[in-house]
Amino acid sequence: MQPGIHPAYEPVVFRDRAADFAFLTRSTATSDATVEWTDGNTYPVIDVEISSASHPFYTGTARVLDTAGRVERFERRYGKREAR
């Protein structure tokens, strides 16, 4: 990497307040807000609206939509479309 053209890549805490979940990783994102981590050090903190702790796909609460069933139900109610 060329020196002097890349942003700083430093430890940052990402916090999902809705799920009361936070994780420490490295990122080029930064923030003026800080938080004391479990290791006793202070890191910049970035609040996110959704993370793996609150996303329905990862938590197992995702709903699968039955599109085929909806089409069949529509055809039963209103009849099939005539071929032209």
Secondary structure by P-SEA (a helix, b strand, c coil): ccccccccbbbbbbbcccccbbbbbbccccccccccccccbbbbbbbbcccccccccccccbbbbaaaaaaaaaaaaccccccc
